[in-house]
Amino acid sequence: MVSKESPIIIVGGGAFGLSTALHLSQDGYRNISIFEQDDQIPPRYSAANDLNKIVRAEYEDPFYTDLTLEAISAWKTPLFAPHFHQTGFLHCVSGNATEKAIATLKRFQESADRHPQLKPHVVPVEGRDAIRQWFWQADGQLLGWKGYMNQYDGYAHSGNALAAVYKVTRACGVRFFLGEQGAVSDIVYKNGKSIGIQTKNGRFHAAELVIVAAGAAVCNLVPELGIQVVAKSWSVAHVHLTDEETSALRGIPVTYARDLGFFFEPDPKTNLLKLCPMGAGYVNTDPATGVSHAPRSLEVSAFVPQDDELQIRRLLAHTLPNLASRPLVRKSLCWFADTKDSDFIIDYVPKTSSTVVVLSGDSGHGFKMFPIVGRWVKELLEAPDKKQQVARWQWKSLGTNDRKVNWGGDVSWRLGEPRELKDIQPGTVKL
């Protein structure tokens, strides 16, 4: 078991890495360093370097519902409260939704209705008039829309939340190595144990424990993961509004049409309305290993496929038709670490004598746990038997029969088949 004086290195300055540094430093761990390849926090490589992320409590799985309720309580504490906005979550399908989308929505609504803490906040909605009671600015036809409004949910300004935790952890003595100094090339081993890391500038940094929280790039440093984790991306785009338009949309709920996509209230500082189309996402598979890796260059992902742009415009045509033909700006693919069943991986890497921890598998729903995820790492480090007590977060040994093209496609809220980045991006994509 590492002591509170042991040198600990965290690879990755995104949500999972920062949360871990926060919880460890606040619990008296005094020798923590974060290594981040970008020269800024929040890092541009992190999925959490974003305007906002959904914070919704209802899951089909009560395990994650209860965890999210804990997280929402933490979002309401002084450090995180400025970045949490409890605007509600308007969760619907349109009249053209597939059976899978309708069934998934129904299971989410039933989950919220079953939970005593959420049920008082959930209201069923069907049709334009009912929806406009919660989102009166929606002047589209909303044909066939039905679902529910959960007033307990909302969103968090993720980029600002990361910046706030960065400031606090630095004040607690956490050291940050950024840019060239922070780009990790290898975990260094000796006699079956990690003794630290080497950065791409050739320097070695000693540590008794290395925690890899590298998001979609995790398999570059821990290839032993195999296909437990694959890099996947979804499209993100924005509409730039006027001051008046931003004011008019203040306080709208997170609006999610399960078959179309979702958007948030616009950011008052930038006047940007963020939109995401719904779909199965994109992977960047190495044909030799079957593992998808995030592209090493940010520029490679600075676009949105045409099909996704059309999906965004359909979403706006249903809801805010005056914006449906506006230019889309700040377009990109947002890469995250995906698992087969959307469970996180928080465990020691086997055969490293408990000197390397993997913290991964956000699977597109992990950011809402930002205030508490670091506590789970601390609990792992302090477990007397050095074992992950939550079975679903343990390291998994997968056989060759587990390799599949639509990795994560069995997760109910994923629609469609993922496509390869090389098939949607002109030119050659370097793995």
SELO-505574 format. One record per residue (C-alpha): residue in one letter; x, y, z. Coordinates in Angstrom, 2 decimals. Each point is the difference from the previous one (the first is absolute). Example, Ala and Ser with C-alpha at 12.3 -4.5 7.8 and 13.67 -1.06 7.14 Angstrom:
2
  residu       px       py       pz
       A    12.30    -4.50     7.80
       S     1.37     3.44    -0.66
END
This chain:
431
  residu       px       py       pz
       M     0.00     0.00     0.00
       V     1.39     3.41    -0.96
       S     0.59     2.41     2.85
       K    -1.12     3.61     0.03
       E     3.62     0.99    -0.60
       S     0.50    -2.35    -2.97
       P     0.64     1.67    -3.37
       I    -3.11    -0.46    -2.13
       I    -0.20     0.89    -3.69
       I    -3.36     0.55    -1.71
       V     0.14    -0.13    -3.80
       G    -2.70     2.27    -1.40
       G    -1.35     3.37     1.10
       G    -3.61    -0.56    -1.04
       A    -3.02    -0.71     2.18
       F     1.05    -3.34     1.45
       G     3.60     1.06     0.65
       L    -0.93     3.30     1.64
       S    -2.68    -1.59     2.16
       T     2.52    -2.58     1.21
       A     2.55     2.70     0.82
       L    -2.68     1.95     1.88
       H    -1.12    -2.89     2.19
       L     3.50    -1.28     0.73
       S     1.41     3.42     0.82
       Q    -2.94     0.90     2.23
       D     0.51    -3.29     1.85
       G     3.63     0.79     0.78
       Y     1.92    -1.57    -2.86
       R     2.87     2.43    -0.37
       N     2.08    -1.08    -2.98
       I    -2.23     0.10    -3.08
       S     0.98     1.01    -3.53
       I    -2.24     0.25    -3.06
       F     1.51    -0.45    -3.45
       E    -2.03     1.39    -2.89
       Q     1.05     0.15    -3.66
       D    -1.86     3.25    -0.68
       D     1.42     3.29     1.19
       Q    -3.25     1.08     1.65
       I    -2.60    -1.17     2.52
       P    -2.65    -0.89    -0.96
       P     1.87    -1.92    -2.70
       R    -1.28     0.16    -3.54
       Y     0.42    -3.78    -0.28
       S    -2.45    -0.58     2.85
       A    -3.65    -0.73    -0.74
       A    -0.79     2.24     2.97
       N     1.55     3.09    -1.63
       D    -3.46     1.08    -0.99
       L    -2.77     2.49     0.67
       N    -2.31    -2.46     1.68
       K    -0.87    -3.60     0.78
       I    -3.34    -1.54     0.96
       V    -0.50    -0.80     3.68
       R    -2.99    -2.33     0.08
       A    -0.62    -2.36     2.89
       E    -2.27    -2.63    -1.55
       Y     1.64    -3.13    -1.33
       E    -1.47    -3.34    -0.94
       D     2.48    -1.35     2.55
       P    -0.77     1.14     3.59
       F     3.70    -0.32     0.86
       Y     0.86     3.02    -2.14
       T    -3.14     1.88     0.99
       D     1.08    -0.11     3.63
       L     3.54     1.08    -0.88
       T    -1.30     2.92    -2.03
       L    -2.19     1.14     2.88
       E     3.16     0.06     2.12
       A     1.75     1.96    -2.73
       I    -2.84     2.54    -0.25
       S     0.23     0.58     3.75
       A     3.71     0.69    -0.50
       W    -0.75     2.31    -2.94
       K    -1.91     2.12     2.51
       T     3.03     0.57     2.26
       P     1.95     3.30    -0.16
       L     2.80    -1.16    -2.34
       F    -2.31    -1.45    -2.64
       A    -3.25     1.96     0.41
       P     0.99     2.93    -2.29
       H     0.25    -2.47    -2.88
       F    -3.19    -2.03     0.56
       H    -3.28     1.15    -1.54
       Q    -3.14    -1.87     1.04
       T    -2.02     1.01    -3.05
       G    -1.76    -3.35    -0.34
       F     0.22    -2.72    -2.64
       L    -2.65    -0.17    -2.72
       H     0.35    -3.55    -1.30
       C    -2.09    -0.91    -3.03
       V    -0.29    -1.82    -3.28
       S    -1.37     1.49    -3.18
       G    -2.79    -1.48    -2.07
       N     2.59    -1.68    -2.26
       A     1.90    -1.80     2.76
       T     0.96    -3.66    -0.35
       E    -1.35    -2.66     2.34
       K     3.39    -0.23     1.73
       A    -0.02     3.73     0.76
       I    -3.57    -0.13     1.30
       A     0.71    -3.04     2.18
       T     3.13     1.58     1.44
       L    -1.85     3.20     0.87
       K    -2.70    -2.05     1.71
       R     2.56    -1.82     2.15
       F     1.64     3.27     1.06
       Q    -3.38     1.48     0.92
       E    -0.98    -3.11     1.95
       S     3.29     0.16     1.86
       A    -0.66     3.59     1.05
       D    -3.59    -0.82     0.97
       R     1.17    -2.88     2.20
       H     2.51     2.04     1.94
       P    -1.50     1.76     3.05
       Q     2.43     2.92    -0.24
       L    -0.60     0.62    -3.71
       K    -3.68    -0.85    -0.41
       P    -1.33     3.34     1.39
       H     2.03     1.85    -2.65
       V    -1.13    -2.01    -3.04
       V    -2.89     1.15    -2.18
       P    -1.13    -1.85    -3.15
       V    -0.40     2.14    -3.11
       E    -1.64    -0.69    -3.33
       G    -0.52     2.42    -2.83
       R     1.02     3.56    -0.71
       D    -2.15     1.72     2.60
       A     1.19    -2.21     2.84
       I     3.64     0.41    -0.98
       R    -0.28     3.76    -0.30
       Q    -1.08     0.23     3.63
       W     3.63    -0.84     0.81
       F     1.71     1.41    -3.09
       W    -2.20     2.84    -1.20
       Q     2.65     1.26    -2.40
       A    -0.38    -3.16    -2.11
       D    -2.06     1.34    -2.89
       G     0.48    -2.95    -2.35
       Q    -2.75    -2.48    -0.76
       L     1.43    -2.71     2.31
       L    -1.93    -2.57    -2.02
       G    -0.62    -3.16     1.95
       W     2.26     1.03     2.88
       K    -0.64    -1.73     3.30
       G     1.96    -0.92     3.09
       Y     0.55     1.59     3.38
       M     1.51     2.96     1.79
       N     2.25    -0.70     3.00
       Q     0.48     3.19     1.97
       Y     2.69    -1.58     2.20
       D     2.50    -0.22    -2.87
       G     2.00     2.62    -1.84
       Y     3.50     0.55    -1.29
       A     3.45     1.06     1.10
       H     2.35     2.45    -1.68
       S     2.75    -2.54    -0.33
       G     2.91     2.14    -1.16
       N    -0.52     2.52     2.79
       A    -0.36    -2.79     2.58
       L     3.35    -1.46    -1.06
       A     1.65     3.41     0.23
       A    -1.37     0.46     3.53
       V     1.36    -3.36     1.20
       Y     3.34     0.72    -1.68
       K     0.28     3.18     2.06
       V    -0.91    -1.78     3.25
       T     2.34    -2.94    -0.53
       R     2.92     2.29    -0.80
       A    -0.69     1.83     3.25
       C     0.07    -3.38     1.77
       G     3.51    -0.64    -1.32
       V    -0.72    -2.21    -3.02
       R     2.73     0.52    -2.62
       F    -0.90     0.32    -3.66
       F     2.27    -0.86    -2.92
       L    -1.56     1.31    -3.21
       G     0.80    -0.05    -3.69
       E     3.38    -1.44    -0.99
       Q     0.86    -0.63     3.66
       G    -3.27    -1.83     0.59
       A    -0.32    -2.17    -3.10
       V     0.52    -3.57     1.27
       S     1.51    -2.49    -2.43
       D     0.30    -3.07     2.24
       I    -0.64    -1.47     3.39
       V     3.37    -1.28     1.22
       Y     0.20    -3.45     1.60
       K     2.68    -1.85     1.95
       N    -0.35    -3.54     1.33
       G    -3.74    -0.01    -0.67
       K    -0.71     3.29     1.72
       S    -0.44     3.50    -1.34
       I     2.68     2.37     1.21
       G    -1.38     3.08    -1.74
       I    -0.50     1.46    -3.44
       Q     2.05     1.38    -2.85
       T    -1.08     3.11    -1.87
       K     0.45     0.56    -3.71
       N     2.86     2.42     0.66
       G     1.99    -2.94     1.39
       R    -0.26     0.77     3.71
       F    -0.78    -2.64     2.63
       H    -2.26     0.79     2.96
       A    -0.06    -2.44     2.91
       A    -3.19    -1.07     1.76
       E    -1.22    -2.79     2.22
       L    -3.42     0.10    -1.68
       V    -1.09     1.03    -3.49
       I    -3.69     0.74    -0.58
       V    -0.90     0.09    -3.68
       A    -2.98     2.28    -0.63
       A     0.81     0.74    -3.63
       G    -3.50    -0.14    -1.43
       A    -0.24    -1.26    -3.55
       A     3.81    -0.35    -0.16
       V     0.21    -2.50     2.87
       C     0.87    -3.01    -2.18
       N     3.13     1.72    -1.29
       L     1.47    -0.24     3.51
       V    -1.75    -3.16     1.19
       P    -0.18    -2.27    -3.06
       E    -0.84    -2.89     2.33
       L    -3.54     1.37     0.04
       G    -0.49    -1.42    -3.47
       I    -3.60     0.55    -1.02
       Q    -1.30     0.63     3.52
       V     0.08     3.66    -1.01
       V    -0.34     1.47    -3.47
       A     0.19     3.64    -1.05
       K    -3.31     1.23    -1.38
       S    -1.26     3.44    -0.96
       W    -3.21     1.89    -0.53
       S    -0.54     3.25    -1.85
       V    -0.30     3.38     1.70
       A    -0.97     3.27    -1.66
       H    -1.23     3.43     1.04
       V    -2.14     2.87    -1.24
       H     1.22     3.49     0.82
       L    -2.93     2.08     1.26
       T    -0.57     3.68     0.54
       D    -0.20     1.42     3.52
       E    -3.77     0.21    -0.35
       E    -0.34    -3.59    -1.18
       T     2.15    -1.23     2.87
       S    -2.14     1.88     2.49
       A    -3.19    -1.36    -1.52
       L     1.19    -3.60     0.46
       R     1.23     0.48     3.56
       G    -1.09    -2.80     2.28
       I    -1.27    -2.44    -2.63
       P     0.27    -3.65     1.07
       V     2.57    -2.32    -1.49
       T    -2.05    -1.16    -2.98
       Y     0.65    -3.52    -1.21
       A    -1.87    -1.67    -2.84
       R     1.30    -3.54     0.22
       D    -0.22    -0.54    -3.75
       L     1.38     3.42    -1.00
       G     2.43     1.45     2.54
       F     0.18     2.53     2.79
       F     0.89     3.56     0.94
       F     0.38     2.25     3.04
       E    -0.80     3.55     0.97
       P     2.54     2.28    -1.73
       D     3.14     1.06     1.82
       P    -0.44     3.67     1.04
       K     3.70     0.85    -0.34
       T     0.53    -1.33    -3.52
       N    -3.61     0.02    -1.32
       L     0.59    -3.55    -1.24
       L    -2.84    -2.52    -0.18
       K     1.52    -3.50     0.14
       L    -1.64    -2.80    -2.00
       C     0.78    -3.70    -0.29
       P    -1.61    -2.41    -2.46
       M    -1.03    -3.44     1.21
       G     1.72    -2.98    -1.56
       A     2.40    -2.89     0.52
       G     3.13     2.12    -0.36
       Y     3.34    -0.52    -1.71
       V     3.01    -2.18     0.68
       N     3.59     0.00    -1.27
       T     0.91    -3.68    -0.03
       D     3.46    -1.44    -0.35
       P    -0.68    -3.00    -2.26
       A     2.86    -1.96     1.56
       T    -1.38     0.12     3.54
       G    -3.66     0.91    -0.32
       V     0.55     2.85     2.45
       S    -1.25     3.47    -0.84
       H     2.37     2.85     0.87
       A    -0.69     3.73     0.17
       P     1.85     1.92    -2.73
       R     3.19     1.60     1.27
       S    -0.79     3.31    -1.72
       L    -2.84     2.29     1.09
       E    -0.32     1.27    -3.56
       V    -1.06    -3.43    -1.25
       S    -3.21     0.26     2.05
       A    -0.86     3.62    -0.78
       F    -3.05    -0.75    -2.14
       V    -3.51    -1.48     0.13
       P    -1.12    -2.62    -2.55
       Q    -2.70     1.14    -2.40
       D    -2.55    -2.53     1.30
       D     0.41     1.37     3.51
       E    -0.35     3.58    -1.18
       L    -3.29    -0.94    -1.68
       Q    -1.12    -1.69     3.22
       I     0.76     3.16     1.98
       R    -2.01     2.08    -2.46
       R    -2.94    -2.42     0.31
       L     0.14     0.37     3.78
       L    -0.08     3.79    -0.32
       A    -2.79    -0.13    -2.59
       H    -2.13    -1.93     2.51
       T     0.70     2.35     2.90
       L     1.52     3.37    -0.95
       P    -0.62     0.28    -3.75
       N     1.32     3.56    -0.27
       L     3.46    -1.41     0.75
       A    -0.20    -3.04    -2.29
       S     1.91     1.59    -2.88
       R     2.58     1.89     2.07
       P     3.70    -0.72    -0.54
       L     1.43    -2.62     2.36
       V     3.21     1.07     1.71
       R     2.59    -1.64     2.24
       K    -0.67    -3.37    -1.56
       S     1.93    -3.01     1.25
       L    -0.01    -3.67     0.91
       C     0.12    -0.52     3.77
       W     2.04    -3.13     0.87
       F    -0.64    -2.06     3.12
       A     0.93    -3.41     1.43
       D    -2.79    -2.48    -0.67
       T    -0.65    -3.42     1.51
       K    -2.20    -2.85    -1.16
       D    -2.58     0.53     2.75
       S     0.61     3.69     0.89
       D     1.51    -1.00     3.36
       F     3.08     1.83     1.20
       I     3.34    -1.74     0.56
       I     1.63     0.97     3.31
       D     2.57    -2.63     0.87
       Y     3.62    -1.01     0.20
       V     1.62    -1.23    -3.19
       P     0.73    -3.71     0.51
       K     3.61    -1.14     0.45
       T     1.20     3.45     1.09
       S     0.06    -0.78     3.74
       S    -2.69     2.64     0.58
       T     2.19     2.82    -1.32
       V    -2.18     1.07    -2.96
       V    -3.69     0.96     0.17
       V    -2.26     0.48    -3.01
       L    -2.81     2.53     0.39
       S    -1.96    -0.12    -3.21
       G    -3.18    -0.94    -1.83
       D    -2.00     3.21     0.40
       S    -2.06    -1.32    -2.95
       G    -1.59     3.34    -0.72
       H    -1.80     0.24     3.34
       G     2.79     0.37     2.55
       F     0.39     3.76     0.34
       K    -3.04     0.38     2.23
       M     2.03    -1.95     2.60
       F     2.84     2.57    -0.07
       P    -0.44     1.17     3.61
       I     0.19    -3.55     1.43
       V     1.93    -2.28    -2.37
       G     3.31     0.74     1.73
       R    -1.40    -1.42     3.22
       W    -0.36    -3.39    -1.67
       V     3.71     0.02    -0.87
       K     0.85     0.87     3.60
       E    -2.14    -2.90     1.22
       L     1.85    -2.36    -2.36
       L     3.39     1.18     1.24
       E    -1.05    -0.45     3.62
       A    -1.62    -3.44    -0.42
       P     1.86    -2.38     2.34
       D     0.03    -2.80    -2.59
       K     0.92     2.37    -2.87
       K    -3.08    -1.16    -1.91
       Q    -2.79     1.90    -1.70
       Q    -3.11    -0.78     2.05
       V    -2.45     1.01    -2.74
       A    -0.03    -2.96    -2.38
       R    -1.18     1.97    -3.02
       W     3.00     2.36     0.29
       Q     2.58    -2.76     0.12
       W     2.52    -0.77    -2.69
       K    -1.57    -2.47    -2.45
       S     1.71    -2.76    -1.91
       L    -1.58    -0.18    -3.43
       G     0.36    -2.84    -2.48
       T     0.44     0.20    -3.74
       N    -3.72    -0.61    -0.51
       D    -0.72     3.32     1.72
       R     1.46     2.00    -2.87
       K    -2.81     1.63    -1.93
       V    -0.47     2.89    -2.39
       N    -2.90     1.65     1.83
       W     1.77     0.22     3.34
       G    -2.45     1.36     2.55
       G    -2.88    -0.33    -2.43
       D    -1.98    -2.20     2.35
       V    -0.34     2.91     2.42
       S    -3.65     0.90    -0.30
       W     0.40     3.74    -0.48
       R     2.34    -0.39    -2.98
       L    -1.75     0.18    -3.36
       G     1.45    -1.21    -3.28
       E     3.40    -1.40    -0.98
       P     3.29     1.82     0.66
       R     2.02     1.02    -3.04
       E     3.73     0.20    -0.54
       L     1.64     3.40     0.05
       K     1.87    -0.82    -3.23
       D    -3.35    -0.40    -1.77
       I    -1.29     3.44     0.91
       Q     3.19     2.07    -0.02
       P     1.74     0.83    -3.27
       G     3.65    -1.04    -0.17
       T     1.98    -2.42     2.08
       V    -0.57    -0.17     3.73
       K     3.10    -0.77     2.04
       L    -0.58    -2.31     2.94
END
